[in-house]
Amino acid sequence: MSYQYKKLAEGRWAQMSLLAQMANIGSEVSRALNWQKKGRDDFSKKAVNRALELLDLTASTQKQYSRLKEILRVR
């Protein structure tokens, strides 16, 4: 798989707290919404793809089933 966030995918993401991970995902979602409001669907789609990538990285680092279930539900 080709990652946009290569450094995060190499392990840095797993070292971050769940709160920090979710904040980063929220930033990408916010960017997507802002670009959508400005009529820039191309940039909006890129931000959504980055958010999905970060959600996948978050899901891959979770060991607790209840957290994993909620993260996958969001995805």
TIRO-2110 file (N, C-alpha, C; in Angstrom, 1 decimal):
// TIRO-2110
0.8, -1.2, 0.0, N, 1, A
0.0, 0.0, 0.0, CA, 1, A
0.9, 1.2, 0.0, C, 1, A
0.5, 2.2, -0.8, N, 2, A
1.2, 3.5, -0.8, CA, 2, A
0.6, 4.5, 0.2, C, 2, A
1.5, 4.9, 1.1, N, 3, A
1.0, 5.9, 2.1, CA, 3, A
1.4, 7.3, 1.8, C, 3, A
0.4, 8.2, 2.0, N, 4, A
0.7, 9.6, 1.9, CA, 4, A
1.6, 10.1, 3.1, C, 4, A
1.3, 9.5, 4.2, N, 5, A
2.0, 9.8, 5.4, CA, 5, A
3.0, 8.7, 5.7, C, 5, A
4.1, 8.7, 5.0, N, 6, A
5.1, 7.6, 5.0, CA, 6, A
5.7, 7.4, 6.4, C, 6, A
6.1, 8.6, 7.0, N, 7, A
6.8, 8.5, 8.3, CA, 7, A
5.8, 8.0, 9.4, C, 7, A
4.6, 8.4, 9.3, N, 8, A
3.6, 7.9, 10.3, CA, 8, A
3.4, 6.5, 10.1, C, 8, A
3.3, 6.0, 8.9, N, 9, A
3.1, 4.6, 8.6, CA, 9, A
4.2, 3.7, 9.0, C, 9, A
5.4, 4.3, 9.1, N, 10, A
6.6, 3.5, 9.5, CA, 10, A
6.7, 3.3, 11.0, C, 10, A
5.7, 3.8, 11.8, N, 11, A
5.7, 3.5, 13.2, CA, 11, A
5.4, 4.7, 14.1, C, 11, A
5.6, 5.8, 13.6, N, 12, A
5.5, 7.0, 14.5, CA, 12, A
4.0, 7.2, 14.9, C, 12, A
3.1, 6.8, 14.0, N, 13, A
1.6, 6.9, 14.4, CA, 13, A
1.3, 6.0, 15.6, C, 13, A
1.9, 4.8, 15.6, N, 14, A
1.6, 3.9, 16.8, CA, 14, A
2.1, 4.5, 18.1, C, 14, A
3.0, 5.3, 18.1, N, 15, A
3.6, 5.9, 19.3, CA, 15, A
2.7, 7.1, 19.8, C, 15, A
1.8, 7.6, 19.0, N, 16, A
1.0, 8.7, 19.4, CA, 16, A
-0.2, 8.2, 20.2, C, 16, A
-0.7, 9.0, 21.1, N, 17, A
-1.9, 8.6, 21.9, CA, 17, A
-3.1, 8.6, 21.0, C, 17, A
-4.1, 7.9, 21.4, N, 18, A
-5.4, 7.8, 20.6, CA, 18, A
-6.0, 9.2, 20.4, C, 18, A
-5.9, 10.0, 21.5, N, 19, A
-6.4, 11.4, 21.4, CA, 19, A
-5.7, 12.2, 20.3, C, 19, A
-4.4, 12.1, 20.2, N, 20, A
-3.6, 12.8, 19.2, CA, 20, A
-3.9, 12.3, 17.8, C, 20, A
-4.1, 11.0, 17.7, N, 21, A
-4.5, 10.4, 16.4, CA, 21, A
-5.8, 10.9, 15.9, C, 21, A
-6.8, 10.9, 16.9, N, 22, A
-8.1, 11.3, 16.5, CA, 22, A
-8.1, 12.8, 16.1, C, 22, A
-7.3, 13.6, 16.8, N, 23, A
-7.2, 15.1, 16.5, CA, 23, A
-6.7, 15.3, 15.1, C, 23, A
-5.7, 14.5, 14.7, N, 24, A
-5.1, 14.6, 13.4, CA, 24, A
-6.2, 14.2, 12.3, C, 24, A
-6.9, 13.1, 12.6, N, 25, A
-8.0, 12.7, 11.7, CA, 25, A
-9.0, 13.8, 11.6, C, 25, A
-9.4, 14.4, 12.7, N, 26, A
-10.4, 15.5, 12.7, CA, 26, A
-9.9, 16.7, 11.9, C, 26, A
-8.6, 17.0, 11.9, N, 27, A
-8.1, 18.1, 11.1, CA, 27, A
-8.3, 17.8, 9.6, C, 27, A
-8.0, 16.6, 9.2, N, 28, A
-8.2, 16.2, 7.8, CA, 28, A
-9.7, 16.3, 7.4, C, 28, A
-10.6, 15.9, 8.3, N, 29, A
-12.0, 16.0, 8.0, CA, 29, A
-12.4, 17.5, 7.9, C, 29, A
-11.9, 18.3, 8.8, N, 30, A
-12.2, 19.7, 8.7, CA, 30, A
-11.7, 20.3, 7.4, C, 30, A
-10.5, 19.9, 7.0, N, 31, A
-9.9, 20.5, 5.7, CA, 31, A
-10.8, 20.0, 4.6, C, 31, A
-11.3, 18.8, 4.6, N, 32, A
-12.2, 18.3, 3.5, CA, 32, A
-13.5, 19.2, 3.5, C, 32, A
-14.0, 19.4, 4.6, N, 33, A
-15.3, 20.2, 4.6, CA, 33, A
-15.0, 21.7, 4.2, C, 33, A
-13.9, 22.2, 4.6, N, 34, A
-13.6, 23.6, 4.2, CA, 34, A
-13.4, 23.7, 2.7, C, 34, A
-12.7, 22.7, 2.1, N, 35, A
-12.4, 22.7, 0.7, CA, 35, A
-13.7, 22.5, -0.1, C, 35, A
-14.6, 21.7, 0.5, N, 36, A
-15.9, 21.4, -0.2, CA, 36, A
-16.7, 22.7, -0.2, C, 36, A
-16.7, 23.5, 0.9, N, 37, A
-17.4, 24.8, 0.9, CA, 37, A
-16.9, 25.8, -0.1, C, 37, A
-15.6, 25.7, -0.4, N, 38, A
-15.0, 26.6, -1.3, CA, 38, A
-15.2, 26.1, -2.8, C, 38, A
-15.8, 24.9, -2.9, N, 39, A
-16.0, 24.4, -4.3, CA, 39, A
-14.9, 23.7, -4.9, C, 39, A
-13.9, 23.3, -4.1, N, 40, A
-12.7, 22.6, -4.5, CA, 40, A
-12.8, 21.2, -4.2, C, 40, A
-13.6, 20.5, -5.0, N, 41, A
-13.9, 19.0, -4.7, CA, 41, A
-12.6, 18.2, -4.9, C, 41, A
-11.7, 18.6, -5.7, N, 42, A
-10.5, 17.8, -5.9, CA, 42, A
-9.7, 17.8, -4.6, C, 42, A
-9.5, 19.0, -4.0, N, 43, A
-8.8, 19.1, -2.7, CA, 43, A
-9.6, 18.4, -1.6, C, 43, A
-10.9, 18.5, -1.6, N, 44, A
-11.7, 17.9, -0.6, CA, 44, A
-11.5, 16.4, -0.7, C, 44, A
-11.5, 15.8, -1.8, N, 45, A
-11.4, 14.3, -2.0, CA, 45, A
-10.0, 13.9, -1.5, C, 45, A
-9.0, 14.7, -1.7, N, 46, A
-7.6, 14.3, -1.2, CA, 46, A
-7.6, 14.3, 0.3, C, 46, A
-8.3, 15.3, 0.9, N, 47, A
-8.3, 15.4, 2.4, CA, 47, A
-9.1, 14.2, 2.9, C, 47, A
-10.2, 13.8, 2.3, N, 48, A
-10.9, 12.7, 2.7, CA, 48, A
-10.1, 11.4, 2.6, C, 48, A
-9.3, 11.2, 1.6, N, 49, A
-8.5, 10.1, 1.4, CA, 49, A
-7.4, 10.0, 2.5, C, 49, A
-6.8, 11.2, 2.8, N, 50, A
-5.8, 11.3, 3.9, CA, 50, A
-6.5, 10.9, 5.2, C, 50, A
-7.7, 11.4, 5.5, N, 51, A
-8.4, 11.0, 6.7, CA, 51, A
-8.6, 9.5, 6.8, C, 51, A
-9.0, 8.9, 5.7, N, 52, A
-9.3, 7.5, 5.7, CA, 52, A
-8.0, 6.7, 5.9, C, 52, A
-6.9, 7.2, 5.3, N, 53, A
-5.6, 6.6, 5.6, CA, 53, A
-5.2, 6.6, 7.0, C, 53, A
-5.4, 7.8, 7.7, N, 54, A
-5.1, 7.9, 9.1, CA, 54, A
-6.0, 7.0, 10.0, C, 54, A
-7.3, 6.9, 9.5, N, 55, A
-8.2, 5.9, 10.3, CA, 55, A
-7.7, 4.5, 10.1, C, 55, A
-7.2, 4.1, 9.0, N, 56, A
-6.7, 2.8, 8.8, CA, 56, A
-5.5, 2.6, 9.6, C, 56, A
-4.6, 3.6, 9.7, N, 57, A
-3.4, 3.4, 10.6, CA, 57, A
-3.8, 3.3, 12.0, C, 57, A
-4.8, 4.1, 12.4, N, 58, A
-5.3, 4.0, 13.8, CA, 58, A
-5.9, 2.6, 14.1, C, 58, A
-6.7, 2.1, 13.2, N, 59, A
-7.2, 0.8, 13.4, CA, 59, A
-6.2, -0.3, 13.5, C, 59, A
-5.1, -0.1, 12.7, N, 60, A
-4.0, -1.1, 12.7, CA, 60, A
-3.2, -1.1, 14.0, C, 60, A
-3.3, -0.1, 14.8, N, 61, A
-2.6, 0.0, 16.1, CA, 61, A
-3.4, -0.3, 17.3, C, 61, A
-4.7, -0.6, 17.1, N, 62, A
-5.5, -0.8, 18.3, CA, 62, A
-5.5, -2.3, 18.7, C, 62, A
-5.4, -2.5, 20.0, N, 63, A
-5.4, -3.8, 20.5, CA, 63, A
-6.7, -4.1, 21.3, C, 63, A
-7.4, -3.0, 21.7, N, 64, A
-8.7, -3.2, 22.4, CA, 64, A
-9.8, -3.3, 21.4, C, 64, A
-10.6, -4.4, 21.5, N, 65, A
-11.7, -4.6, 20.5, CA, 65, A
-12.7, -3.5, 20.5, C, 65, A
-13.0, -3.0, 21.7, N, 66, A
-14.1, -2.0, 21.8, CA, 66, A
-13.6, -0.7, 21.0, C, 66, A
-12.4, -0.3, 21.2, N, 67, A
-11.8, 0.8, 20.5, CA, 67, A
-11.8, 0.6, 19.0, C, 67, A
-11.3, -0.6, 18.6, N, 68, A
-11.2, -1.0, 17.2, CA, 68, A
-12.6, -0.9, 16.5, C, 68, A
-13.6, -1.4, 17.2, N, 69, A
-14.9, -1.5, 16.7, CA, 69, A
-15.4, -0.1, 16.4, C, 69, A
-15.2, 0.8, 17.3, N, 70, A
-15.7, 2.2, 17.2, CA, 70, A
-14.9, 2.9, 16.0, C, 70, A
-13.6, 2.7, 15.9, N, 71, A
-12.8, 3.3, 14.9, CA, 71, A
-13.3, 2.8, 13.5, C, 71, A
-13.5, 1.5, 13.4, N, 72, A
-14.0, 1.0, 12.1, CA, 72, A
-15.4, 1.5, 11.8, C, 72, A
-16.2, 1.7, 12.8, N, 73, A
-17.6, 2.2, 12.6, CA, 73, A
-17.5, 3.7, 12.0, C, 73, A
-16.5, 4.4, 12.5, N, 74, A
-16.3, 5.8, 12.0, CA, 74, A
-15.9, 5.7, 10.5, C, 74, A
-15.0, 4.8, 10.2, N, 75, A
-14.5, 4.7, 8.9, CA, 75, A
-15.6, 4.4, 7.9, C, 75, A
END
